[in-house]
Structures are given as C-alpha cells and as structure tokens.
Amino acid sequence: MECFFAFIFGLVVGSFLNVCIYRIPKGKSVVSPPSSCPNCGSTIAWYDNIPIISYLILRGKCRHCREKISIRYPLVEILTALMTLAVTCKFGVSFDLFYYLILVYYLIVISFIDIDTMEIPVKLSYFALILGIILSPLSRNVGLIDSVLGASFGAGIILFIIETYYILTGKEGMGYGDANIMAVIGAFLGWKLVPVALFFASLIGTAVGITLMVLKKKDRKLALPFGPFLAAGALTALFYGREILNWYLEGIGTC
Ligand SMILES: [Zn+2]
C-alpha cells in the first residue's frame, strides 16, 4: 500500500518537475499560469494533465493543434515515480524519506536542465543547499556538522578540479554549476559519501562518454553536461554508499 501511494505521489510530483525543467531556465514562475501547449498556447485542462494516462489517451499529441508532445514528459514522470518508490523502500515512512526526496527531486530537475541548456540554475542549487543544511539535524543519517563539512568538501573538490584543469590546459572543463551541485549532494549525504558519489559520477561519465564517442564517432571535444553524472553518482552513494564505504574500509583494515 505504501509502495502504491509512493508511486502515485511520484507521478504527480514528476508532472510538476516537468514544469520546473521547462520554466526555470526561462526565468518563469513554476506555479502560474497553468500549463499550456508550447506550440499553440492553449491551456491544458486538468483531464489532459494526468500523468502518463493523458499522454496515452491523447496518443502523445496536443488535443487542440495535434502537435507531438515530447516522450520525455511521461518518462520524467515514470522516473520520478520509480525514484520516489526506491527512496520509500530504502528509508520507510520517516523524516529521512522527506529529506532525501528533496535531494532526488533537485537532482532530476538539474539533470534535465543541464542536458537542455548546459547550465545549472544557481538559485535552485542555493535553495536546495540551504534546505539540506538546515534540515540535517533532523536526519538520522547526517548531522549539522557533517552536512556543512559535506557541502564544503563537495564544492571544494570540484573547484580544485576546475582550477587545476585550467592551469594545465588553459580551458574550462567543469563549470561552477557542478561545484554547486556537489555542494548540495555533500550537504544531504555528509562528507564521507562525497568521494563515493564523485567516484561513481566519474566512472559512469567516462563509460557514457566513451560509448558516445564510439557510437557517434564524435571527436574528443564532445562536451557532455556533467550534472546528470553527478546525479547518478549521488544516487549510487545514497542507496549503496554506506555499504560500499564499509566494504572498502574493511578491505583496508585486513591488508
Ligand atoms: Zn497545441
């Protein structure tokens, strides 16, 4: 029953996250006006705005102008629903469920905005960062000090990478937006999981980068948004980080 509600709740939130992904980079309000078709501008009625179901009934087309609706809308809804379900299974109905859902929803929004625009909205990151720090004393997993250390450590590592890369190559590799994302991740996960998140972000990023280069035969200058990989690394750390860290530290201990 919990799982069912988590999934439905996730679908509804996913629908809202679509609005955020679309409007935040344009500097528009995410609350008003109501959603409208990007092609013909007609307002979308509530019965045409039901997650997944409306998309299927309308066969992926606007009711008024028949313009195709991007498959990404239902995909973001399903992704959000599945992530909500996973966090619910991991933490149960608790404060940590609420706490980590904030992080997960933030990560979904910035990942898609980064893919679309190659930029990370600064205000959104600061908002998430503040929430992560001020709510951390209520979490069973991170405390206030751990959260502040995590945010500083996360941002610090990325800034260090940016500066080093610039000194060595004279070019900008990662952006300051990535440092902001890593600060948010550190604030929610605590400083110990920062290296775990970064390790998996690099691993997944490298794997995807190489695959794309082979498939599309693109040159090495291929610029990939790093936000989605940081998000994937953070999710790995959220779900398996403590186990991975224990396993790793035990391994060192037995050496
Ligand atoms: Zn339309």
Boltz pocket constraint, residues with backbone or C-beta under 6 A from the ligand:
constraints:
  - pocket:
      binder: B
      contacts: [[A, 37], [A, 38], [A, 39], [A, 40], [A, 41], [A, 42], [A, 62], [A, 63], [A, 64], [A, 65], [A, 66], [A, 67]]
      max_distance: 6.0
